[in-house]
Amino acid sequence: MKASAPAKIILFGEHAVVYKKHALVTAVNLRCYAEAKKSSNFRIISPLGVTSLDFEVHPWISCAIKNFIKVKPINGVEIKIESEIPIASGLGSSAAVTVSVLKALDAEFETNLTNEEIYELAKKVEIDVQSIGSGTDPFISTFGGIWLIPERKKLNFKEFEILVIDTKEKSITADMVKKVAELRNKYPEIVDSIFDAIDGITLRAAKMFDEKIENEKISELAFLNQCLLKAIGVSNRKIDSIVENLCKQGIAAKLTGAGGGGCVIAFGNVKSANFENSFIVKPEREGVRLEE
């Protein structure tokens, strides 16, 4: 059986969401596809290589299988992965592969899991792999749409375009989360104040996305959010350079995801932007699904 799950983009609220603040997140129209076939042993085939259960090469898929076995014991399965989502780019490729694998396993072995149960398993995988996480990425990959996290307020779905620029530098979520946690331990009152400010920006943006998108105001909020993310050390020279170059073209931009690499996003008149390694995505209404 074959399943797919969408990528995600954090529009506002990175890192603050780990500390119980808000994030505005949307699924986007890039998908990871996972095919599961019953087998006498375990085999994983992906762009990263061909392995058995391997928690170094395929940690997310291997942990997904491990957690699924707790629901229904199996002696083997072949998993084949194809993905439109750039790896380690801050677009939720890890969550999308986890959720799509769990959905494919559920269908192949007829366990009749609900999407809520698939999400809970995927959230466990996130903790298994990186020890900490908000559960945001697997939630969005499972359910699709545009949401205000953590209260799971689903916003009115709107069509708009997001420019994504891939820095071609890997973004390792666990490393960046740890870096921010260490900074917060040193300066809790300062970093918590930054998280409060990010939270205010996110809530203001969520109201606009739910009612009427005003490109000029959204751009201003994106600029402020980027400045605060830079203050907690998750931006870098490549990201700063991209943001500055887009600003010269009259387009406000910010990093998305954990930072330290990955992708930069921009709103507004994005079709006028001229940037290499860039592409345009749109919000995705549908979450995880079975494929024909």
N, C-alpha and C positions, 0 to 999 in steps of 0.2 A: 504493500500500500504506500501511496505517496501523499505527502502533506507539505504545506508551505506556510511560512509565517513572515510578516513584514519587518522591515527595518524600522527604527525609530529615530526621531530627532528631538532632543531636549531644546525647546525654544528658549526657555528661561528657567533658571533655578539650579543649575549644576552645583554639585557638592553641598549646597545648603540643604538639599532634599535628604541627604544622608543623616542630617541632624534635625530631622522632623520639621523642616521648613517646606515650603511649597515648590513644586516644579510644574511647568507647563510643557506638556509632551504630546507629540503627535506621531502616529504611525505614518510611514511614507511608502510610496509605490515602488520599493525595491524589495525583492523576496529571496528567502533561502528555501530551497527545496530539499526534502529528505525522503528517501525511499527505503522502506523496511521490508525485508524478505526473511521468512523463517529459514534457519540454517542449523547445522549440527555444531557450528562453532561461531565465534564472534569475529566479525570482519568489518572494518570501517574503511570506506573509500571516499576520499575528499581531495580538494586541491592541495592539501597539506601532505598527502601521501596515502599509502595503504598500510594499515596496521590491524592488530587485534585490539582488544581493550588496551588503551595506552593513555595514561594520565599525564604524559608529557607532551606528546604530539597532538592528541585529541582529548584534552581534559574535559571539555564541555560535553562532548558526545559520550565519552566513557562514563562520566558521572550521571548523565541522563539515563543511560542503560542501567547503571548500578541502582539508581533510585527506582527505576521502573521494575526491576527484579523484586524489589520489596513489595510491590503491588501484585505482581504475577511472576513467579519463578519461571525463568526460561533458560535453556541450555545453550542457546546460540541465536544469532541474528546477523544478517548482513545489512549494513547501513550505507547508502550511497548519497553523497551530498553534492548539490550544485547550487551556487549562490550568485546573486546579482549584487550582493552587499560587500563593499571593500572591507577586508579583515583589519581589525585593530585600528579603526578609523573614527570611533566614537559614534557610530550609527547603529549600535546594538546588534552586530553580527553574532556575537556569542549567545545572546538571548534568543535570537531568531533561529539559530541552529538547534538550540536546546528545545525550544517549544515545538519546532517542526518535527524533530526526532521523536519527542514524546507523543505527539499526535499520530505520527506514522506507526509507532509501536502500539499505541492504543488500538488503532484500526486493524493492524495486522494480527494482533493477538486477541482482539475482540474483548477488551476489558471494559468498554463502555464508560470511560472516564468523562466527566463533564469538563468543560473548559476551565471552570474554577479549580477543579482537581489537577488539571494539567498545569495551571499557573502555580499552584502550591508546590508541585513537584519541581517545576522549573526554578522557583525561588530557593528551594533546598539545594539545587545544583549550583546556583549562584553563590550561596554561602560555602558550599563544599569547595568550590574552586578558588574563591578569592577571600574567604573568611568574613567579609563584610559586604553589605549591599542593601539598597533600599527596596529592592524588588520591583523597581519602576520598569526596567527594560523588559523582563519577562511578562509583566502585566500588559504593557502596550503591545508586545508581539502576540500575546494571546487574544486580546480583545479588540485591537485596532482602534481607530478614531482619535479624537483630540480630548485630552483629559487634564484636569487639575489634580495633582497628586499632593498629599497622600489620601485625601478623603474620597478619591475616585469620583470626582464630579465630572460627568461627561458633558463637554461643551457642544454647542450647536456646530454641526459640521459645515465647514466652509471650504470652497475651492480657492486656493491661492498658491503662488509659486515660491519656492525657496531655492536660492542659489547655494550650491554646496561646492566648496573648493577643498580638494583633498591635498593636504600638505605633503603626503607621501612619507610622513614620519609616523611610526607606530605610536599609538596611544594605549598604554597599559593601565587599565582602570585601577587594578589593585595597587600599583605603585603610586599613582596620583592620589588615591584615597588615603593611603598611608602617609604620604607627604603632607597633605592637608591636616590629617589627624595630629601629626607631630608638631606642626606649627600652632595648632589650636591648643595643644598641651602646654606649649611655652607661653602663649599669649591668649588665654581663653577669653578675656573680656574684649580684646580687640577683634579677634576672629569672629566671635559670636555677634558682635556689632555689625560686621560685614555681612554675616549670614542674615541678620535682621533686615539689612538694606536690600539684599538680593531678594528676600521674601517680599518686601514691599513692591519691588519692581515686577516680580512675577505675578502678584495679585492684580496689579494695575494692568498688566498685559493680558491676563486671563479675562478680565472684564471686557476689554476691547475685542479680543478674539471671539468672545461669546456673543457680543452685540454687533459692533461695527468696527471693522479693521481700518484704522487710520494710519497709513504708511509712514507719515512724518513722525507721529508720536511713537509708533512701534520702533522706528529707527533710533529715536532718541533713547528709548528704553534699552535697546540692544547695545548702544554705545555705553550706557551706564553700567549695564551688566558685565560687559567685557572689561571695563576698568576695574570692577570689583574682583572679577576672576583673576585678573593680572595681579591684583594686590595680594591674593592668597597663593600666588606662585604657580598657577597651573597654565599660564600662557607661556610662550617662548618666542625667540626671535623670529622664527618663520611665521608663526601666527600673527605676531605684531606687525610684520612686514605686509602680510596679506591684508590685514585690517586697515592699515594705513593707505595702501594702494587703492583699496576699494573706496575709502573715505575721499580720496582725491577724485574719484569718479562720481562722488555724490551719493555713495551707497554705504550705509552703516552696516557693520558686520560684527560677529562675535564668534568665539569658539563654541563648539557643541560637544557634549560628552565630558569625559574626564579631563581632557586637555593634555598638555605635554606633547602634542602632535595631533594626529587625527584630522578632523575637518573643521573648517570655518563655514558659517552660514550667514546669509544676508537676505534681507527682505526688501520689498519695494520694487522699483523699476529694474529688476534683476536681469532682464533680457538685454539691457544696454551694457552690462558688464563685460569686460574683455579680460579673461583670465584663463591660463592654462590649467589643466587637470580639474576643470569645473564642469558641473552638470546641474540640471534643474530637476527638482522632484516636487511632487504634490502630496498633500495629505491622503492617507489611505483609510477608507471607512472600515474595511474588513480585516479582521485579525487572522488567527490561524484557521486553516481550512484543509479539507481533503481535496486532492487533485484527481482529475480523471486519469 
